[in-house]
Every structure is written in structure tokens, then in C-alpha cells.
Amino acid sequence: MGSRVLSLRVDGELLERIRQHAAKRGMSVQDYVVRTLIREDFDERFQSSVDETERLGIWGTATYGMDNS
């Protein structure tokens, strides 16, 4: 997958906080922001899957090996 350029304008205080978070993890600001976006995207997709499963009534319906007495 090729890379593209995304330019953002952020508040100075926010950029400093991002720099601090990245430094704590030994990462560049660019790597930290990209990983954060990837993680957020995964979290949203995972939550959508959970919501859809619950909507379909599938979640928690298996009772294999459980004593229901």
C-alpha cells in the first residue's frame, strides 16, 4: 500500500500533548498519530460488529456444557 500526505492544522497545546504521548512510547508524532487512528478505526469496526451481533440476537445464546437447572 502506498502512502499519501495528510496535512493537519492543530492547536499548539494539542501538538505538544501528542509529542509527549509519542515520546513516552518512543515513537515519532507521525507514527503515534497513525497508530492512534488505526486503533480507533478497529475499535469502531469491532463495536459495530458487537452491535450487529446483539441486534441479531446471537450474542450469549450458546449454552453448550452449561447446567441450566
DSSP file (Angstrom, degrees, kcal/mol; ACC not computed):
  #  RESIDUE AA STRUCTURE BP1 BP2  ACC     N-H-->O    O-->H-N    N-H-->O    O-->H-N    TCO  KAPPA ALPHA  PHI   PSI    X-CA   Y-CA   Z-CA
    1    1 A M              0   0    0      0, 0.0     2,-0.1     0, 0.0     0, 0.0   0.000 360.0 360.0 360.0 129.1    0.0    0.0    0.0
    2    2 A G        -     0   0    0      1,-0.1     2,-0.3     0, 0.0     0, 0.0  -0.353 360.0-120.5 -77.4 161.7    1.4    3.4   -1.0
    3    3 A S        -     0   0    0     -2,-0.1     2,-0.3     2,-0.0    -1,-0.1  -0.745  23.1-165.4-105.1 155.4    1.4    6.3    1.3
    4    4 A R        -     0   0    0     -2,-0.3     2,-0.5     2,-0.0     0, 0.0  -0.815  25.5-103.0-129.2 168.9   -0.2    9.7    0.8
    5    5 A V        -     0   0    0     -2,-0.3     2,-0.4     2,-0.0    -2,-0.0  -0.830  29.1-177.1-101.4 132.6    0.2   13.0    2.5
    6    6 A L        -     0   0    0     -2,-0.5     2,-0.5     2,-0.0    -2,-0.0  -0.990   9.9-160.9-126.4 121.0   -2.3   14.3    5.0
    7    7 A S        -     0   0    0     -2,-0.4     2,-0.4     2,-0.0    -2,-0.0  -0.883   9.8-174.2-106.8 130.9   -1.8   17.8    6.4
    8    8 A L        -     0   0    0     -2,-0.5     2,-0.6     2,-0.0    -2,-0.0  -0.936  20.1-145.3-124.2 145.8   -3.4   18.9    9.6
    9    9 A R        +     0   0    0     -2,-0.4     2,-0.3     0, 0.0    -2,-0.0  -0.956  31.3 174.1-107.4 119.8   -3.6   22.1   11.5
   10   10 A V        -     0   0    0     -2,-0.6    -2,-0.0     1,-0.0     2,-0.0  -0.909  36.7 -95.2-128.1 154.2   -3.7   21.6   15.2
   11   11 A D     >  -     0   0    0     -2,-0.3     4,-2.5     1,-0.1     5,-0.2  -0.313  35.8-120.0 -60.3 145.3   -3.5   23.8   18.3
   12   12 A G  H  > S+     0   0    0      1,-0.2     4,-2.1     2,-0.2     5,-0.1   0.870 113.0  51.3 -58.6 -40.1   -0.1   24.2   19.8
   13   13 A E  H  > S+     0   0    0      2,-0.2     4,-2.1     1,-0.2    -1,-0.2   0.903 110.3  49.1 -65.3 -41.2   -1.1   22.7   23.1
   14   14 A L  H  > S+     0   0    0      2,-0.2     4,-2.6     1,-0.2    -2,-0.2   0.925 110.0  51.2 -63.8 -44.6   -2.6   19.7   21.4
   15   15 A L  H  X S+     0   0    0     -4,-2.5     4,-2.7     1,-0.2    -1,-0.2   0.902 109.0  51.2 -60.8 -40.4    0.5   19.1   19.4
   16   16 A E  H  X S+     0   0    0     -4,-2.1     4,-2.2     2,-0.2    -1,-0.2   0.900 110.1  49.2 -64.3 -40.1    2.7   19.3   22.5
   17   17 A R  H  X S+     0   0    0     -4,-2.1     4,-2.5     2,-0.2    -2,-0.2   0.908 111.2  49.7 -64.0 -41.3    0.5   16.7   24.2
   18   18 A I  H  X S+     0   0    0     -4,-2.6     4,-2.7     1,-0.2    -2,-0.2   0.924 109.9  51.4 -62.8 -43.7    0.7   14.5   21.2
   19   19 A R  H  X S+     0   0    0     -4,-2.7     4,-2.6     1,-0.2    -2,-0.2   0.909 110.5  49.1 -58.5 -42.7    4.5   14.9   21.2
   20   20 A Q  H  X S+     0   0    0     -4,-2.2     4,-2.2     2,-0.2    -2,-0.2   0.925 111.7  47.6 -64.2 -45.5    4.6   13.9   24.8
   21   21 A H  H  X S+     0   0    0     -4,-2.5     4,-1.0     1,-0.2    -2,-0.2   0.914 113.9  48.0 -61.3 -43.1    2.5   10.8   24.3
   22   22 A A  H ><>S+     0   0    0     -4,-2.7     5,-2.9     1,-0.2     3,-0.6   0.919 110.5  51.3 -64.1 -43.4    4.6    9.8   21.3
   23   23 A A  H ><5S+     0   0    0     -4,-2.6     3,-1.4     1,-0.2    -1,-0.2   0.884 103.5  58.1 -62.7 -39.3    7.8   10.3   23.2
   24   24 A K  H 3<5S+     0   0    0     -4,-2.2    -1,-0.2     1,-0.3    -2,-0.2   0.821 112.6  41.5 -58.9 -29.8    6.6    8.2   26.1
   25   25 A R  T <<5S-     0   0    0     -4,-1.0    -1,-0.3    -3,-0.6    -2,-0.2   0.360 115.4-115.2 -99.5   3.6    6.2    5.3   23.6
   26   26 A G  T < 5S+     0   0    0     -3,-1.4     2,-0.3    -4,-0.3    -3,-0.2   0.838  73.8 129.7  67.1  33.2    9.5    6.0   21.8
   27   27 A M      < -     0   0    0     -5,-2.9    -1,-0.2    -8,-0.1     2,-0.1  -0.778  62.0-110.7-118.2 159.3    7.5    6.9   18.6
   28   28 A S     >  -     0   0    0     -2,-0.3     4,-2.5     1,-0.1     5,-0.2  -0.461  35.9-111.3 -76.9 161.6    7.5    9.8   16.2
   29   29 A V  H  > S+     0   0    0      1,-0.2     4,-2.6     2,-0.2     5,-0.2   0.912 119.5  52.6 -60.1 -42.0    4.5   12.1   16.2
   30   30 A Q  H  > S+     0   0    0      1,-0.2     4,-2.5     2,-0.2    -1,-0.2   0.942 111.0  45.0 -61.0 -48.7    3.6   10.7   12.8
   31   31 A D  H  > S+     0   0    0      1,-0.2     4,-2.6     2,-0.2     5,-0.2   0.900 113.2  51.5 -62.7 -40.5    3.8    7.1   13.9
   32   32 A Y  H  X S+     0   0    0     -4,-2.5     4,-2.2     2,-0.2    -1,-0.2   0.928 111.7  46.0 -62.7 -45.7    1.8    7.8   17.1
   33   33 A V  H  X S+     0   0    0     -4,-2.6     4,-2.4     2,-0.2    -2,-0.2   0.919 113.5  49.0 -65.2 -43.7   -1.0    9.6   15.2
   34   34 A V  H  X S+     0   0    0     -4,-2.5     4,-2.5    -5,-0.2    -2,-0.2   0.936 112.6  47.2 -62.7 -46.1   -1.2    6.8   12.5
   35   35 A R  H  X S+     0   0    0     -4,-2.6     4,-2.6     1,-0.2    -1,-0.2   0.884 111.3  52.1 -63.2 -37.4   -1.4    4.1   15.2
   36   36 A T  H  X S+     0   0    0     -4,-2.2     4,-2.4    -5,-0.2    -1,-0.2   0.917 110.9  47.1 -64.1 -43.0   -4.0    6.0   17.1
   37   37 A L  H  X S+     0   0    0     -4,-2.4     4,-2.4     2,-0.2    -2,-0.2   0.902 112.3  49.7 -65.4 -40.9   -6.1    6.4   14.0
   38   38 A I  H  X S+     0   0    0     -4,-2.5     4,-2.4     2,-0.2    -2,-0.2   0.928 112.0  48.1 -63.0 -44.8   -5.7    2.7   13.1
   39   39 A R  H  X S+     0   0    0     -4,-2.6     4,-2.8     2,-0.2    -2,-0.2   0.912 111.6  49.8 -62.9 -42.8   -6.7    1.7   16.7
   40   40 A E  H  X S+     0   0    0     -4,-2.4     4,-2.3     2,-0.2    -1,-0.2   0.904 110.3  50.6 -63.1 -41.2   -9.7    4.0   16.7
   41   41 A D  H  X S+     0   0    0     -4,-2.4     4,-2.3     2,-0.2    -1,-0.2   0.919 111.5  47.9 -62.7 -43.2  -10.8    2.5   13.3
   42   42 A F  H  X S+     0   0    0     -4,-2.4     4,-3.0     1,-0.2     5,-0.2   0.935 110.3  52.0 -62.1 -45.8  -10.5   -1.0   14.7
   43   43 A D  H  X S+     0   0    0     -4,-2.8     4,-2.5     1,-0.2    -2,-0.2   0.900 110.8  48.1 -58.3 -41.9  -12.5   -0.1   17.9
   44   44 A E  H  X S+     0   0    0     -4,-2.3     4,-2.3     2,-0.2    -1,-0.2   0.922 113.8  46.1 -65.3 -43.9  -15.3    1.4   15.8
   45   45 A R  H  X S+     0   0    0     -4,-2.3     4,-2.0     2,-0.2    -2,-0.2   0.899 113.4  49.5 -66.3 -40.0  -15.4   -1.7   13.5
   46   46 A F  H  X S+     0   0    0     -4,-3.0     4,-2.4     2,-0.2    -2,-0.2   0.930 111.5  48.3 -64.0 -45.3  -15.3   -4.1   16.5
   47   47 A Q  H  X S+     0   0    0     -4,-2.5     4,-2.8    -5,-0.2    -2,-0.2   0.889 109.6  53.1 -63.7 -38.5  -18.1   -2.2   18.2
   48   48 A S  H  X S+     0   0    0     -4,-2.3     4,-2.5     2,-0.2    -1,-0.2   0.901 109.2  49.6 -61.6 -40.0  -20.2   -2.2   15.1
   49   49 A S  H  X S+     0   0    0     -4,-2.0     4,-2.4     2,-0.2    -2,-0.2   0.916 111.5  47.8 -64.7 -43.1  -19.8   -6.0   14.9
   50   50 A V  H  X S+     0   0    0     -4,-2.4     4,-2.6     2,-0.2    -2,-0.2   0.925 112.4  49.7 -62.6 -44.9  -20.8   -6.4   18.5
   51   51 A D  H  X S+     0   0    0     -4,-2.8     4,-2.4     1,-0.2    -2,-0.2   0.913 112.0  47.7 -60.2 -43.8  -23.8   -4.2   18.0
   52   52 A E  H  X S+     0   0    0     -4,-2.5     4,-2.0     2,-0.2    -1,-0.2   0.899 111.3  50.9 -65.7 -40.5  -24.9   -6.1   14.9
   53   53 A T  H  X>S+     0   0    0     -4,-2.4     5,-2.0     1,-0.2     6,-0.7   0.922 112.1  46.6 -62.8 -44.3  -24.4   -9.4   16.7
   54   54 A E  H ><5S+     0   0    0     -4,-2.6     3,-0.9     1,-0.2    -2,-0.2   0.892 109.7  54.5 -64.5 -38.7  -26.6   -8.2   19.6
   55   55 A R  H 3<5S+     0   0    0     -4,-2.4    -1,-0.2     1,-0.3    -2,-0.2   0.877 108.2  49.3 -61.9 -37.4  -29.2   -6.9   17.2
   56   56 A L  H 3<5S-     0   0    0     -4,-2.0    -1,-0.3    -5,-0.1    -2,-0.2   0.586 112.1-123.6 -78.8  -9.4  -29.4  -10.3   15.6
   57   57 A G  T <<5S+     0   0    0     -3,-0.9    -3,-0.2    -4,-0.6    -2,-0.1   0.741  78.2 117.3  76.6  23.5  -29.8  -11.9   19.0
   58   58 A I    > < +     0   0    0     -5,-2.0     3,-1.7     2,-0.1     4,-0.3   0.845  41.6  97.9 -90.3 -37.8  -26.8  -14.2   18.6
   59   59 A W  T 3  S+     0   0    0     -6,-0.7    -9,-0.0     1,-0.3     0, 0.0  -0.293  98.5   1.1 -59.9 125.4  -24.6  -13.0   21.4
   60   60 A G  T 3  S+     0   0    0      1,-0.1    -1,-0.3    -2,-0.1    -2,-0.1   0.619  95.4 113.5  78.5  13.8  -24.8  -15.0   24.5
   61   61 A T    <   +     0   0    0     -3,-1.7     2,-0.3     2,-0.0    -2,-0.1   0.697  47.7  95.5 -91.7 -18.5  -27.2  -17.6   23.2
   62   62 A A        +     0   0    0     -4,-0.3    -4,-0.0     1,-0.1    -2,-0.0  -0.558  41.1 171.3 -75.2 132.3  -24.9  -20.6   23.2
   63   63 A T    >   +     0   0    0     -2,-0.3     3,-2.1     3,-0.1    -1,-0.1   0.031  14.9 158.3-128.1  25.7  -25.3  -22.7   26.4
   64   64 A Y  T 3  S+     0   0    0      1,-0.3     3,-0.1     3,-0.0    -2,-0.0  -0.286  74.1   2.6 -57.3 129.2  -23.1  -25.7   25.5
   65   65 A G  T 3  S+     0   0    0      1,-0.2     2,-0.4     0, 0.0    -1,-0.3   0.550  99.2 130.0  74.2   7.8  -22.0  -27.5   28.6
   66   66 A M    <   -     0   0    0     -3,-2.1     2,-0.8     2,-0.0    -1,-0.2  -0.774  58.2-132.1 -98.0 140.1  -23.8  -25.3   31.0
   67   67 A D        -     0   0    0     -2,-0.4    -3,-0.0     1,-0.1    -1,-0.0  -0.807  23.8-179.9 -89.1 110.3  -26.1  -26.6   33.7
   68   68 A N              0   0    0     -2,-0.8    -1,-0.1     1,-0.2    -2,-0.0   0.097 360.0 360.0 -98.4  21.8  -29.3  -24.6   33.5
   69   69 A S              0   0    0      0, 0.0    -1,-0.2     0, 0.0    -2,-0.0   0.484 360.0 360.0 -80.8 360.0  -31.0  -26.4   36.4
